[in-house]
Amino acid sequence: MQFKNHNFAKIGLFAVALGVIIGPAQIPFASAYLAPVTADTALALPSHAPEDFIQVRPDIPKGKVETITYNSRSIGVDRKAVVYLPPNYDPNKKYPVMYLMHGIGGNETHWTTLCAANKVLDNLIADNKAVPMIIVMPNGRATAEPPSQNFMSDFNYYADFEPDLLQDLMPYIESHYSVATDRDYRAITGLSMGGGQGLNFGINNIDTFAWVGGFSSAPNLQQPNALIPKIQQAKDKLSLLWIGCGDKDNLITGSWNLHQGLLDAGIDHVWYVDTGGHEVPVWNNNLYLFAQMLFKPAGSVTPPPSIGSYNGEPVGGFGGMGAPGMGQGGRTGAGAPGGGGNSEFIARREKSDNSSEGIAGTWLAKDGDNEIKLEFKVEGSKLTGTLENTQMPGAIEFKDGKIEGNKISFDYVRQMMGQDFQIKWTGTLSGNELKLKRELAGGGMPGFGRGAPPAKN
């Protein structure tokens, strides 16, 4: 399969100069959305977003973020989703829509709290770099059961979201908002578990979505031999197929395998490698670049060259991967290291000016855009308490910590994909400041079914 009117050149192995857009006649946008585009005015995307791309700009119109409740017949309960309406939303116009999925352990709020979807789109729309669009951010965990403290036990619930999305949420959106309902005006993507959902659901339903992507897709991503035949056999063509990941993300192999399978099958797509791990800045940057390609005619946007580098070898460690109770990696710019399994933090005592209290009490630490809350109790040299990432469900309890002078240590076990991982914390107390270090015992993150890397260059 080849996309129509594709003339992009290949720029090295990791340049994303693989064809992406269908012909202009197939995207009948009104002038309200797009000015006429010629080859001389085509937008060439940068390799990375600028430093200030998620900053709130007081001088531009802002979109509206609202929470909706819809009835899910497929699950049997009322469910919530967050909707972004572009600046100056006009119910008399029809808007394209992007369905944007969160990662495991998250919920419908995470793209506007943990990440910065509304800020990214406000700034892009103000600069005329993105088509004004509606963004729907669902809860991709399809069950009426409350979140489990063992968040990986919820893995299968994310696959179950497909009928809820297609049969319940999308009809609600199309009956309550001014949404264009043709597939050419629908996109789906997401981060981590939501990246796998975006690629799986989009490719499973090419007759419903013309624009499909995945950022740092998790191991729920289906194998190339399951996805590629669906693309080849579809009567409709994809306008965009985007696969993005950070080069230090230990989950990158699944995205790489799909990329290689698409190359072998001659299927055009964008392969974008960022620098970084499984972390918020990579996802915000992917959204910044992906959104600029959506709902535009062929040839109007040249895909971005990759800023990172990857050759198919497994990546060790968490590579910045965030998980409940472990925090979320953060970085200040392209190429800076993420947080992830092994990280250092500064925690400060909550609401206290009394440094004589010792370690007992509540402490708060920043981990990228997240906040970690620690509750300590002291009995002699024994330390007990709880740790909670306020962006993720559930508190983690530890019972056998130790205090030795101004030094503390504690650990706990988290189960992921049926395997136990020991997380060790150490810290040094100085007044109302606690310097903490978090380590993943043993390193690495096996059990994600990556398999052997493909023997390709």
C-alpha positions, 0 to 999 in steps of 0.5 A: 500500500502506498499513500497517494501523492507522496513525494517525501525523501528518506533522510537516513535511517531515523529520518521520518521522511516516510510518506504520510498524507492522502491526496488533497481531494480526499480532505475537503476542508473549508477555508475556515480551517485551512488557507490554500497551500502550495509547495512553496508554503509547505510547513517543515516540522522541526526535529523537536518542540521549542523550549516554551511550547507548553508555557501559558501565553497570556496574549492568546485565546484559550481553549476550554477544557470540560468534563462530560459524563456519558452512559456506557452500555458496553460497560454498564455504567456512567463514565467520564471523559475530558473534552478540549474545545479550541479557542473561539469554538463555534457550534455552527462550524464542524470541527475535526476531532482527535481521541487522545488516550492516557497510559496505564494507571492514569485517567481522563484528566492526565493529558491536561494535568500530567501532560499539557495537551490543552497548552500545546494546542492553544499555542499551536492554534494561535500560531496557525500551525495546527487546525482548530480541533476538538480533543476527547480524552477518555478513561481508557480503563474499561471497567466499573471496578475501582483501580487496583493498587497493583495497576498492572493487573488492569492490563486487559481492561484497556483492550476492552475499551474499544467497544466503549469508544466506538459504540458509546463515547463517539456517538455521545461526542457527535451528538453533543458537539459540532464534530465532523463525522467523516473518517477524514476528520477523525484521529486517534493516538495516545501515550504508553498503554494509550499509544498501544490503544491508539495504534490497535484501535485505529488500525482495527478501524481504518474505516473510522479513523484516517489519522492514527498514532502511538507515543511510547506504545506499551506492550499492549501494542499488537504484533506487526503480523496482526496489524500490517495485514489490516492496513494492506486489506483496508479499502480506505487509506490512512492519511497518517500513521505515526510511531514515536518513542524516546530512544532511552525507553525500554519499551521502544522495541515494540514500536521498532518492530512495527516500524520495521514490519511496515518498512518490509511491507512498503507501508508509508508511515512516520517513525520519530525517535525522540531523546528520552525515556518513558516520560512526560516531555517525550509525550508532549513533544510527540503531541506537538509534532503529531498535531501539526500533521493532522487534517491537512492536505498532502504535501502541506507538512514535511514530517520531523527528522528524529532527534534521537537514535535507536538501532533495535538493541534492547534498552536496559532499566526503566528509561524514565518510565513512570509508574504508580508510587514510582513517580514520573520522569521529567526533564527540562529540554531535549536530551536531558535525562528522565527520572524513572526507576533510579532518581533523586529528589528533594522532599520538604516537610508539609506545613511546618517551620519546626525542624525539631520534629525529626522524620515523622510527618508528611513530606512532599517531593516533586518528580517532574510534573508529579508530586510524591507524598510521603507519610512517615511514622517513627518507633525508635529506629523503625520507620513505617508509613506510606508513599503516594504519587498524587497523579496515580491511584493508590498509596503504597505501604512500607513497614520495615524501614530504618532510621540511623541518625539522620539517615533513613531507608525503606523499600517495597515491592511492586508487581508489574506484568506478573513479576515483582520489583523491589524499589529501594529508597534512602534519604538524608534529613537536614532540618525541613529538607529530606534528600531522597534517592530511589533505586530499582533493585536489579535494574532492567524491566523484563517481562514485557514480551519484547522478544529478541531484537530484529536483525536489521540495521 
